[in-house]
Amino acid sequence: MKSNSTLLGGGVALVQLFDIAIHAATDQLEPLRVTSNVVVLLWLALAASGKMSVSIRQMGVVSMGIYLLLNALFLAQAGFTNPAQGGAVRWMLILLIALTLIFALGLMYTRRPSK
């Protein structure tokens, strides 16, 4: 099980780091998006340290909720389409959110429910 947890946690982290890197490289860092990435990375760091006072599932649910809220706020502000890309739907955002949720849910339910 530890191996699956490590792979899933690594997957979540890579998606977040890729998201930040792609926006930094294109000079399009959006504070709401980066903050959502940092929330997820902090959850992973706390989970890896073993110093959380609540279970990984509880903290994961809270972190994913904040992550989704911040990305929803971004979409409400910036729109579902990207004018810088000719009005194209933000498919990359949808893909990154989906991957984050899939990996995070896998991590939350692969690990034992203990603290």
C-alpha positions in Angstrom: 0.0 0.0 0.0 2.8 2.4 0.8 4.0 2.1 -2.8 0.6 3.1 -4.2 0.4 6.0 -1.7 3.8 7.2 -2.8 2.9 7.0 -6.5 -0.5 8.8 -6.0 1.0 11.5 -3.8 3.8 12.0 -6.4 1.2 12.2 -9.1 -0.7 14.9 -7.3 2.5 16.8 -6.6 3.7 16.6 -10.2 0.3 17.9 -11.6 0.5 20.9 -9.2 4.2 21.6 -10.1 3.5 21.2 -13.8 0.5 23.6 -13.5 2.7 26.3 -11.8 5.6 25.7 -14.2 3.5 26.0 -17.3 2.0 29.3 -16.1 5.4 30.7 -15.1 6.9 29.7 -18.4 4.1 31.5 -20.3 4.1 34.5 -18.0 0.5 33.8 -17.0 0.7 33.2 -13.2 -2.8 33.6 -11.8 -2.8 34.1 -8.0 -6.0 32.0 -7.5 -4.6 29.1 -9.5 -1.2 29.2 -7.8 -2.7 29.5 -4.4 -4.9 26.4 -5.1 -1.7 24.5 -6.2 0.1 25.6 -3.0 -2.8 24.4 -0.8 -2.6 20.9 -2.3 1.2 20.9 -2.0 1.0 21.9 1.7 -1.5 19.0 2.3 0.9 16.6 0.7 3.8 17.9 2.7 1.8 17.6 6.0 0.6 14.1 5.0 4.2 13.0 4.2 5.5 14.5 7.5 3.0 12.5 9.6 2.4 15.6 11.7 -1.2 16.2 10.9 -3.6 16.1 13.9 -6.4 14.9 11.6 -6.5 12.0 9.2 -5.2 12.3 5.7 -8.7 11.9 4.4 -10.1 14.7 6.5 -7.3 17.1 5.5 -7.6 15.9 1.9 -11.3 16.6 1.7 -10.7 20.1 3.1 -7.7 20.7 0.8 -9.6 19.5 -2.3 -12.6 21.7 -1.3 -10.3 24.7 -1.1 -8.6 23.7 -4.4 -12.0 23.4 -6.2 -13.3 26.6 -4.7 -10.2 28.6 -5.8 -10.4 27.2 -9.3 -14.1 27.9 -9.5 -13.4 31.5 -8.4 -10.8 31.7 -11.1 -13.3 30.5 -13.7 -15.9 33.0 -12.4 -13.4 35.8 -12.8 -11.5 34.8 -16.0 -14.2 32.8 -17.8 -14.5 29.3 -19.0 -12.7 30.3 -22.2 -9.3 31.8 -22.7 -9.2 35.0 -24.8 -5.4 34.7 -25.0 -6.0 31.4 -26.9 -8.6 32.7 -29.3 -11.5 32.0 -27.0 -10.7 28.3 -26.6 -12.2 26.4 -23.7 -9.8 25.9 -20.8 -9.3 22.2 -21.5 -5.9 22.1 -19.8 -7.4 23.5 -16.6 -10.2 20.9 -16.7 -7.6 18.1 -17.3 -5.4 19.3 -14.4 -8.3 19.5 -12.0 -9.5 16.1 -13.0 -6.1 14.5 -12.6 -5.6 16.2 -9.3 -9.0 14.9 -8.0 -8.4 11.4 -9.3 -4.9 11.1 -7.8 -6.0 12.8 -4.5 -9.0 10.6 -4.1 -6.9 7.5 -4.7 -4.4 8.8 -2.1 -7.1 9.4 0.4 -8.7 6.0 0.0 -5.5 4.0 -0.4 -4.0 5.0 2.9 -5.3 3.6 6.1 -7.9 5.9 7.8 -5.7 6.3 10.8 -3.9 9.6 11.5 
